[in-house]
Amino acid sequence: MKTEIRDKCIAALPYLASLYYLEIIYLLVILTMVLGKSVALALAFSLAILLSIHLVGLSERNELNRKIQLFLMDIHIAYTLALFGGTLWNHVPLNTVDAIISVIRLVMAAFEIPCVIILTGKSARSMFGKRKLPSRGKSC
């Protein structure tokens, strides 16, 4: 039973991490107001490329990408819960888009919490390997 849950969590992780594109889009809107269109677009584009590279590495089960994903989930859980708690505590009115984003963030955080626990276990760590560089043979 535990191995099935661990395997399903690890298999679903790249799909969950792809929802971070929504966070990048949301960040793009905020950065456009603060920094301007061109800077915001350049930052969002750079973040999207980095996330794409990370998703490929996560799908290949690279150890570095497991650690990066743990870091991202840790930050995302804390950010989501703090933002949601502050919104409830201060009775901040939300428009439809903000409410939808908040629900998506809460669902992601609900899935991320057990994934953090699973990914820090020894059995999950053994499923991720270090990236092996291609060996260079002797040239004649």
C-alpha positions as CSV (number, residue, x, y, z in Angstrom):
1,M,0.0,0.0,0.0
2,K,2.8,2.5,0.9
3,T,4.7,1.7,-2.2
4,E,1.6,2.3,-4.4
5,I,1.1,5.7,-2.8
6,R,4.8,6.6,-3.1
7,D,4.9,5.5,-6.8
8,K,1.7,7.4,-7.7
9,C,3.0,10.5,-5.9
10,I,6.3,10.4,-7.8
11,A,4.5,9.7,-11.1
12,A,2.1,12.6,-10.6
13,L,4.8,15.0,-9.5
14,P,5.7,16.4,-12.9
15,Y,2.0,17.0,-13.6
16,L,1.6,18.8,-10.3
17,A,4.7,20.9,-11.0
18,S,3.3,21.9,-14.3
19,L,0.7,23.9,-12.4
20,Y,3.5,26.3,-11.4
21,Y,3.0,27.8,-14.9
22,L,-0.2,29.3,-13.5
23,E,1.9,30.9,-10.8
24,I,4.2,32.3,-13.4
25,I,1.3,33.8,-15.3
26,Y,-0.1,35.3,-12.1
27,L,3.4,36.7,-11.3
28,L,3.6,38.1,-14.8
29,V,0.5,40.3,-14.2
30,I,1.9,41.6,-10.9
31,L,5.4,42.2,-12.3
32,T,3.9,44.1,-15.3
33,M,2.3,46.6,-12.9
34,V,5.6,46.9,-10.9
35,L,8.4,46.6,-13.4
36,G,6.8,47.2,-16.8
37,K,5.9,45.0,-19.7
38,S,9.3,44.2,-21.1
39,V,11.0,43.3,-17.8
40,A,8.0,41.3,-16.6
41,L,7.8,39.4,-19.9
42,A,11.6,38.6,-19.9
43,L,11.4,37.4,-16.3
44,A,8.3,35.3,-16.9
45,F,9.8,33.8,-20.0
46,S,13.0,32.9,-18.2
47,L,11.1,31.3,-15.4
48,A,9.0,29.3,-17.8
49,I,12.1,28.0,-19.6
50,L,13.7,27.1,-16.2
51,L,10.4,25.3,-15.1
52,S,10.3,23.4,-18.4
53,I,13.9,22.2,-17.9
54,H,13.0,21.3,-14.3
55,L,10.0,19.3,-15.5
56,V,12.1,17.3,-17.9
57,G,14.6,16.5,-15.2
58,L,11.8,15.6,-12.7
59,S,10.3,13.2,-15.3
60,E,13.8,11.6,-15.7
61,R,14.0,11.3,-11.9
62,N,17.2,13.2,-11.4
63,E,18.3,13.7,-7.8
64,L,18.9,17.4,-8.3
65,N,15.4,18.0,-9.6
66,R,14.0,16.1,-6.6
67,K,15.8,18.5,-4.3
68,I,14.6,21.5,-6.4
69,Q,11.0,20.2,-6.3
70,L,11.2,19.8,-2.5
71,F,12.4,23.4,-2.2
72,L,9.6,24.7,-4.5
73,M,6.9,22.7,-2.7
74,D,8.2,23.9,0.7
75,I,8.0,27.6,-0.5
76,H,4.7,27.1,-2.2
77,I,3.0,25.4,0.8
78,A,4.2,28.2,3.1
79,Y,3.2,31.0,0.7
80,T,-0.2,29.4,-0.1
81,L,-1.2,28.8,3.6
82,A,0.0,32.3,4.7
83,L,-1.8,34.0,1.8
84,F,-5.0,32.0,2.4
85,G,-4.9,32.6,6.1
86,G,-4.2,36.3,5.7
87,T,-7.1,36.6,3.2
88,L,-9.5,34.9,5.6
89,W,-8.2,36.7,8.7
90,N,-8.4,40.2,7.1
91,H,-11.7,39.5,5.2
92,V,-10.2,40.5,1.9
93,P,-12.7,40.4,-0.9
94,L,-11.7,38.3,-3.8
95,N,-12.7,38.6,-7.4
96,T,-13.5,35.4,-9.4
97,V,-10.0,35.0,-10.8
98,D,-8.4,35.4,-7.4
99,A,-10.8,32.9,-5.9
100,I,-10.1,30.3,-8.6
101,I,-6.3,30.8,-8.2
102,S,-6.7,30.4,-4.4
103,V,-8.6,27.2,-4.8
104,I,-6.0,25.8,-7.2
105,R,-3.2,26.8,-4.8
106,L,-5.0,25.1,-1.9
107,V,-5.5,21.9,-3.9
108,M,-1.9,21.9,-4.9
109,A,-0.8,22.5,-1.3
110,A,-3.0,19.6,-0.1
111,F,-1.2,17.4,-2.5
112,E,2.2,18.8,-1.9
113,I,2.2,18.2,1.9
114,P,2.2,14.4,1.6
115,C,4.6,14.6,-1.4
116,V,7.1,16.4,0.7
117,I,7.0,13.7,3.3
118,I,7.2,11.0,0.7
119,L,10.0,12.5,-1.3
120,T,12.2,12.9,1.8
121,G,12.0,9.2,2.6
122,K,14.8,6.8,1.8
123,S,12.7,4.7,-0.5
124,A,11.8,7.7,-2.7
125,R,15.4,9.0,-2.6
126,S,16.6,5.7,-4.0
127,M,14.2,6.0,-6.9
128,F,16.0,9.2,-8.0
129,G,19.5,8.9,-9.3
130,K,22.3,11.2,-10.0
131,R,22.5,12.4,-13.6
132,K,25.1,10.3,-15.4
133,L,27.2,12.1,-17.9
134,P,28.0,10.3,-21.1
135,S,31.3,8.6,-20.9
136,R,34.0,9.7,-23.3
137,G,35.8,6.7,-24.9
138,K,39.3,6.9,-26.0
139,S,39.6,8.3,-29.4
140,C,42.0,6.7,-31.8
